[in-house]
């Protein structure tokens, strides 16, 4: 892997992880477009750790409240959602889908992102257990490449009566145990990448994430998720019809 590849993939991860467009799908798309080799496990691991660190930094105050036992209802909801995610995602890992599946998945994500206008419910107080079940199931389904984890969990949260700001916060907090679990599960060998390549890629992902996360929170609060639907429809149709 070259330094330029590492830089492009790092920025792709840093932006894609915090936009409802599927970072895994876009990493696969970039590799297909440029005919790059198979992913390095070590490299991808550090990319995800870099974006995970961005979430921890951005939501550090809320995380401290959770650790100090001051948000026990939220903590229980996140635990339920994580367990449901595992129950849904594990069987899906057994399904081998062709690489071009990302394009219809992009289109499906675009459709889902257009739904909040009709699905958004009046605010529900607290974090009832069933919200964790619904959002966790959505996140489990989003384990398929091309489906956006943020997009599906956020739409699920809005349909369960979470306000936009609370919904996006919940989605990113839920990503912390999910990403850690996925990384542990994926530690089963793979190709290693040179240290300087890994550091450049993870650094690029971190910087891109620091810029993207605050921006997407503002977009979500403004109710403009449909912007990303337009983008995903364009990319999905382009890739599917041209068989990229």
C-alpha positions as CSV (number, residue, x, y, z in Angstrom):
1,X,0.0,0.0,0.0
2,X,1.3,3.4,-1.0
3,X,1.2,6.6,1.0
4,X,-1.3,8.1,-1.4
5,X,-3.6,5.1,-1.0
6,X,-3.4,5.4,2.8
7,X,-4.3,9.1,2.6
8,X,-7.3,8.6,0.4
9,X,-8.6,5.6,2.4
10,X,-8.0,7.5,5.7
11,X,-10.0,10.5,4.5
12,X,-12.7,8.2,3.1
13,X,-13.1,6.6,6.5
14,X,-12.9,9.8,8.5
15,X,-15.7,11.4,6.4
16,X,-17.8,8.3,5.7
17,X,-17.9,7.2,9.3
18,X,-19.6,10.4,10.4
19,X,-21.9,10.9,7.4
20,X,-24.9,8.6,6.8
21,X,-23.4,7.2,3.6
22,X,-21.7,4.0,4.8
23,X,-17.9,4.2,5.4
24,X,-17.5,0.5,4.7
25,X,-19.3,0.7,1.4
26,X,-17.2,3.7,0.3
27,X,-13.9,2.1,1.3
28,X,-14.9,-0.9,-0.8
29,X,-16.0,1.5,-3.6
30,X,-12.7,3.4,-3.6
31,X,-10.7,0.2,-3.7
32,X,-12.8,-1.1,-6.7
33,X,-12.5,2.2,-8.6
34,X,-8.7,2.3,-8.3
35,X,-8.2,-1.4,-8.5
36,X,-6.3,-1.4,-5.2
37,X,-5.4,-4.7,-3.4
38,X,-7.3,-6.3,-0.6
39,X,-7.5,-4.4,2.7
40,X,-4.9,-4.8,5.4
41,X,-6.4,-5.8,8.7
42,X,-3.9,-3.8,10.7
43,X,-4.6,-0.7,8.5
44,X,-8.4,-0.9,8.7
45,X,-8.1,-1.5,12.5
46,X,-6.2,1.7,13.0
47,X,-8.7,3.6,10.8
48,X,-11.6,2.6,12.9
49,X,-9.7,3.3,16.1
50,X,-8.9,6.8,14.8
51,X,-12.6,7.6,14.2
52,X,-13.6,5.9,17.4
53,X,-11.3,8.3,19.2
54,X,-13.1,11.2,17.5
55,X,-16.4,10.1,19.0
56,X,-14.9,9.7,22.5
57,X,-13.4,13.2,22.3
58,X,-16.6,14.8,21.0
59,X,-18.9,13.2,23.5
60,X,-16.4,13.0,26.4
61,X,-18.7,14.9,28.8
62,X,-21.6,12.5,28.2
63,X,-19.3,9.5,28.5
64,X,-18.0,10.7,31.8
65,X,-21.6,11.0,33.1
66,X,-22.2,7.4,32.0
67,X,-19.1,6.1,33.7
68,X,-20.0,8.0,36.9
69,X,-23.5,6.4,37.0
70,X,-25.4,9.6,36.3
71,X,-27.1,8.4,33.1
72,X,-28.1,4.8,34.1
73,X,-31.3,4.8,32.0
74,X,-29.3,5.7,28.9
75,X,-26.6,3.2,29.8
76,X,-29.1,0.4,30.1
77,X,-30.7,1.4,26.8
78,X,-27.2,1.3,25.1
79,X,-26.5,-2.1,26.6
80,X,-29.8,-3.5,25.3
81,X,-29.2,-2.0,21.9
82,X,-25.6,-3.5,21.8
83,X,-26.9,-7.0,22.7
84,X,-29.6,-6.8,20.0
85,X,-27.0,-5.6,17.5
86,X,-24.9,-8.7,18.2
87,X,-27.9,-11.0,17.9
88,X,-28.9,-9.5,14.5
89,X,-25.4,-8.9,13.1
90,X,-23.8,-12.3,13.8
91,X,-26.0,-14.3,11.5
92,X,-25.5,-11.7,8.8
93,X,-21.7,-12.1,8.9
94,X,-22.3,-15.7,7.5
95,X,-23.9,-14.2,4.4
96,X,-21.4,-13.7,1.5
97,X,-22.6,-11.0,-0.7
98,X,-21.0,-9.9,-4.0
99,X,-19.0,-6.7,-4.0
100,X,-21.6,-4.9,-6.2
101,X,-24.2,-5.3,-3.5
102,X,-23.0,-2.0,-2.1
103,X,-24.8,-0.2,-4.9
104,X,-28.4,-1.4,-4.2
105,X,-27.5,-1.0,-0.5
106,X,-26.6,2.7,-1.2
107,X,-30.1,3.1,-2.9
108,X,-31.8,1.4,0.1
109,X,-30.0,3.7,2.5
110,X,-31.0,6.7,0.3
111,X,-34.7,5.6,0.6
112,X,-34.4,5.2,4.4
113,X,-32.8,8.7,4.8
114,X,-35.9,10.2,3.1
115,X,-38.3,8.6,5.6
116,X,-37.9,10.8,8.7
117,X,-40.2,13.4,7.2
118,X,-43.0,10.8,7.6
119,X,-41.7,8.6,10.4
120,X,-40.5,11.2,13.0
121,X,-42.7,10.9,16.1
122,X,-43.4,13.3,19.0
123,X,-40.7,13.2,21.7
124,X,-40.7,10.3,24.1
125,X,-39.3,11.0,27.6
126,X,-36.4,9.0,28.9
127,X,-35.0,5.9,27.2
128,X,-37.6,3.1,27.3
129,X,-36.2,-0.4,26.7
130,X,-38.0,-0.9,23.4
131,X,-36.1,2.0,21.9
132,X,-32.9,0.1,22.4
133,X,-34.4,-3.0,20.8
134,X,-35.5,-1.1,17.6
135,X,-32.3,0.9,17.3
136,X,-30.1,-2.1,18.0
137,X,-31.9,-4.1,15.3
138,X,-31.3,-1.3,12.8
139,X,-27.6,-1.2,13.7
140,X,-27.4,-5.0,13.3
141,X,-28.9,-4.8,9.8
142,X,-26.4,-2.0,8.9
143,X,-23.5,-4.5,9.4
144,X,-24.0,-5.2,5.7
145,X,-21.6,-3.2,3.5
146,X,-23.3,-0.3,1.8
147,X,-26.0,0.2,4.5
148,X,-25.2,3.2,6.7
149,X,-25.0,2.5,10.4
150,X,-25.5,6.1,11.3
151,X,-28.4,6.5,8.8
152,X,-30.3,3.4,9.9
153,X,-29.9,4.0,13.6
154,X,-30.7,7.7,13.4
155,X,-33.9,7.1,11.4
156,X,-34.8,4.3,13.9
157,X,-34.2,6.7,16.8
158,X,-36.4,9.4,15.2
159,X,-39.2,6.9,14.5
160,X,-39.0,5.9,18.2
161,X,-39.6,9.4,19.4
162,X,-36.1,10.6,20.0
163,X,-35.4,14.3,19.2
164,X,-32.8,14.8,16.5
165,X,-30.0,16.0,18.7
166,X,-30.6,13.2,21.2
167,X,-30.9,10.7,18.4
168,X,-27.6,11.5,16.8
169,X,-25.9,11.5,20.2
170,X,-27.4,8.1,20.9
171,X,-26.3,6.7,17.6
172,X,-22.7,7.8,18.1
173,X,-22.5,6.6,21.7
174,X,-23.9,3.3,20.5
175,X,-21.1,3.1,18.0
176,X,-18.4,2.9,20.7
177,X,-19.1,-0.6,22.0
178,X,-20.2,-1.7,18.6
179,X,-16.9,-0.7,16.9
180,X,-14.8,-2.1,19.7
181,X,-16.7,-5.4,19.5
182,X,-16.4,-5.6,15.7
183,X,-12.6,-4.9,15.9
184,X,-12.1,-7.7,18.5
185,X,-14.2,-10.0,16.3
186,X,-12.1,-9.2,13.2
187,X,-8.8,-10.0,14.8
188,X,-8.3,-13.2,12.9
189,X,-5.2,-12.6,10.9
190,X,-4.7,-10.6,7.8
191,X,-2.1,-8.6,5.8
192,X,-0.1,-6.1,7.8
193,X,0.7,-2.6,6.6
194,X,3.9,-0.6,7.0
195,X,3.9,1.6,10.1
196,X,4.2,4.9,8.3
197,X,1.3,4.0,6.0
198,X,-0.8,3.0,9.0
199,X,0.0,6.2,10.8
200,X,-0.7,8.4,7.8
201,X,-4.1,6.7,7.1
202,X,-5.2,6.8,10.8
203,X,-4.1,10.4,11.1
204,X,-6.0,11.4,8.0
205,X,-9.1,9.6,9.3
206,X,-8.8,11.3,12.7
207,X,-8.5,14.9,11.2
208,X,-11.3,14.3,8.7
209,X,-13.5,12.9,11.5
210,X,-12.9,15.9,13.7
211,X,-14.1,18.2,10.9
212,X,-17.0,16.0,9.8
213,X,-18.6,15.1,13.1
214,X,-19.6,18.6,14.3
215,X,-20.9,19.4,10.8
216,X,-23.1,16.3,10.5
217,X,-24.6,17.0,14.0
218,X,-25.7,20.5,12.6
219,X,-27.1,18.9,9.5
220,X,-29.1,16.4,11.5
221,X,-30.5,19.0,13.9
222,X,-31.6,21.0,10.8
223,X,-33.6,18.0,9.5
224,X,-31.6,17.8,6.2
225,X,-30.8,14.1,6.0
226,X,-32.4,14.0,2.5
227,X,-29.3,15.8,1.2
228,X,-27.4,12.5,1.6
229,X,-30.2,10.6,-0.2
230,X,-29.5,12.6,-3.4
231,X,-25.8,11.7,-3.2
232,X,-26.4,8.0,-2.5
233,X,-29.0,7.7,-5.3
234,X,-26.4,9.2,-7.7
235,X,-23.6,7.0,-6.6
236,X,-25.7,3.9,-6.3
237,X,-27.2,4.2,-9.8
238,X,-23.9,5.2,-11.4
239,X,-22.1,2.2,-9.9
240,X,-24.9,-0.3,-10.5
241,X,-25.6,0.7,-14.1
242,X,-21.9,1.0,-15.1
243,X,-21.0,-2.1,-13.0
244,X,-18.0,-0.4,-11.4
